Amino acid sequence: MCLIVAVFLIDDVVVADPATNTDVPPDQRGLGVVFQDYAVWPHMTVFDNIAYPLKLKNIEKQALHKQVMEVVELVNLTGFRRTFTFSIIRRTTTACCSRKGISC
């Protein structure tokens, strides 16, 4: 039997390591995840979805804007930052269905 053990790091900080019994609780890892699902937040733009975890941490407005724009550029969504997520998902789904020749 082969056992694979993984160590998880966030910003070079070990947050999970079974060998040392390290397990930082998810809410203390300094990591925010916002799923881009129109069924969850259809009223939010791409910018708002990315900004959401930062707003929960009460990040100052200018710093929040700077961090969000860095992420928007990193994931190549600069032209979509004011677009509502449901419209991006719909376009992506329609394009995918069209390429595969199926009805969406």
N, C-alpha and C positions, 0 to 999 in steps of 0.2 A: 504494500500500500504506500502511495506517495502522498505526503501532506505538504501543501503549499501554504506558507505563512507570508502575509503581506504587511508591510509597515506603511501607514498613510501619513503623509506630510501635507501641511498647508502653510505656505510661506516659510518653509524649512523648520517648522515646528511639528513634532510628532504628535498626532492626534489619536492614533490607534496603532498599537503594537502588541500582539498577543504574547510575544516573548517576554515583555517586561510588564505585562498586565496594564498597559497604558490605554485608557479609553476616555478621552475628553468628551463630555456630553455634547451633542450636536448644537445646542443653543449657545455653547461657549466656544465654538470653533471660529467665530468671526467670518462665517461664510453664509451668503444669502442665495437662495435659489427661488426663482420665480418662473414657473412653467408658462410657456407661451401658448395657452389654450383658451380659445375664444369663449368656451363654455364657462370658464372661471371668471375672467374679467373682460367682458366685451366692450366695456366703456373706457378702457385704458389704452393709451398709445404705447408704442414700443418704448419710448422714453420713460413713460410712467411705470411700465412693468419693470424696467431695469432699475429705476429710482426707488421703487417700493421698499426693498429691504433697508436702503440708506435712510429713507424717511422714518422708518421705525426706530432707527438708531439716533434720530434727531441730528443728523449731519447738517452743518451750516449750508445755506442755500447755494452759495457760490461754489463751495467744495463739492457739494452734491452734483451740481451741473457739470463741473469739470470731470468728475469720476464717471458719470453716466456717459458723457460724450467720448471719453476714452474707450469705454466698453463698446459703444455704438460703432466707433471707427474700427475697433479690433475685430468685430464680427461682421464688418462690411455692411452695416445697415444705415449708413449716414443719410441716405436719401429717404429712409423710412421712419426716421425718429418721431415724426408727427403722425404716422399712419397707425390706425387702430389695428391691433393684432388680428382680429377676425378677418379683415380684408386681405392680409398677407397670407394667412392660413388658407383662405378660400382660393386665392390665386394660385398658391402652390399646389393645392389639392387638384384644382381644375387642370393645371398644366401637367401634373403627374398622370392624371386620368387620361388626358388627351394623348400623351405620348404612348400610353399603354393601350389605347383604343377601347377604354371602358367608360361607362357612364358614371358620373359623380353624383 
